[in-house]
Amino acid sequence: MALERSEKRNLRRRRVRRQVRGSDDRPRLSVYRSLHHIYVQVISDESGKTLVSAGSTTGELREAAKAKRGVETAKLVGRMIADRCKEKGIAKVVFDRNGFLYHGRIKALADAAREGGLQF
């Protein structure tokens, strides 16, 4: 029996989430990728709160994301989340790829966040 794409992603997501937990000291950086946009949240699983978020549809990036697509937009979102984390005093995070394969837009976002000063 062949699994659908979404079912395969959910299996990978559950497998990754068994290992990855975000704490108040080192929150979880969770990535979601849709066909056209990319979203990131920094989450503390201990308190159950989203500390910082960014996405390609947020105010400052909306116009820049229209001109660029794919990997370029992911790099912008990665830099933005790193800047917002610095403002909140967050330096170290645990990367949660959320079941998406680590290449393309996901890898570009992670690399840009590292360049921005976040440690995984």
C-alpha positions in Angstrom: 0.0 0.0 0.0 1.5 3.3 -1.1 1.3 6.3 1.1 0.3 9.7 -0.1 2.7 12.6 0.1 1.0 14.2 3.1 1.0 10.9 5.0 4.7 10.5 4.4 5.4 14.0 5.7 3.3 13.3 8.8 5.3 10.1 9.5 8.6 12.1 9.1 7.1 14.9 11.3 6.2 12.6 14.1 9.6 10.9 13.9 11.4 14.2 14.2 9.2 15.5 17.0 9.9 12.5 19.1 13.5 13.8 19.4 13.0 17.5 19.2 11.6 19.4 22.2 11.8 23.2 22.8 12.4 24.6 26.3 12.4 28.1 27.7 16.2 28.1 27.5 16.4 26.6 24.0 13.1 27.0 22.1 12.1 25.1 19.0 12.3 26.8 15.6 9.5 25.2 13.6 9.2 25.7 9.8 6.2 25.3 7.6 6.4 25.4 3.8 3.4 25.8 1.6 3.5 25.9 -2.2 3.9 29.7 -2.3 5.0 30.8 1.2 7.2 29.8 4.1 6.5 30.4 7.8 8.7 30.1 10.9 7.8 30.1 14.6 10.0 29.9 17.7 8.1 27.9 20.2 8.7 27.1 23.9 7.1 23.7 24.4 7.4 24.0 28.2 5.2 27.1 28.4 3.3 26.3 25.2 3.8 29.7 23.7 5.0 31.1 20.5 7.8 33.5 21.3 8.7 34.9 17.8 7.2 34.3 14.3 7.9 35.4 10.8 6.7 34.5 7.3 6.8 35.5 3.7 3.3 37.0 4.2 4.2 39.3 7.1 4.1 43.1 6.5 7.8 43.9 5.8 8.4 40.9 3.6 5.2 40.8 1.6 6.5 43.3 -1.0 10.0 41.8 -1.1 8.5 38.3 -1.4 6.4 39.2 -4.4 9.5 40.2 -6.4 11.4 37.0 -5.3 10.3 33.4 -5.1 11.4 30.2 -3.5 14.9 30.1 -2.0 15.4 33.9 -2.1 12.2 34.4 0.0 13.3 31.7 2.4 16.6 33.5 2.9 14.8 36.7 3.7 12.5 35.0 6.2 15.6 33.3 7.8 17.3 36.6 8.3 14.1 38.1 9.7 13.6 35.4 12.3 17.2 35.7 13.4 16.8 39.4 13.9 13.6 39.0 15.8 15.2 36.3 18.0 18.1 38.7 18.8 15.6 41.4 19.9 14.0 38.9 22.3 17.4 37.6 23.6 17.2 34.2 22.0 20.5 32.9 20.8 20.1 29.1 20.7 17.2 27.1 19.2 16.4 23.6 18.2 15.6 23.2 14.5 12.4 21.4 13.7 12.0 20.9 9.9 8.5 19.7 10.5 8.7 16.7 8.3 10.0 18.6 5.2 13.2 17.3 3.6 16.3 19.4 4.5 17.0 20.9 1.1 15.9 23.8 -1.1 13.9 26.4 0.8 14.2 24.7 4.2 18.0 24.6 3.9 18.2 28.2 2.7 16.1 29.4 5.6 18.3 27.5 8.1 21.5 28.8 6.6 20.2 32.4 6.6 19.2 32.1 10.3 22.6 30.8 11.2 24.3 33.7 9.3 22.0 36.0 11.3 23.4 34.7 14.5 21.1 31.8 15.6 22.8 28.6 16.8 21.2 25.3 16.1 
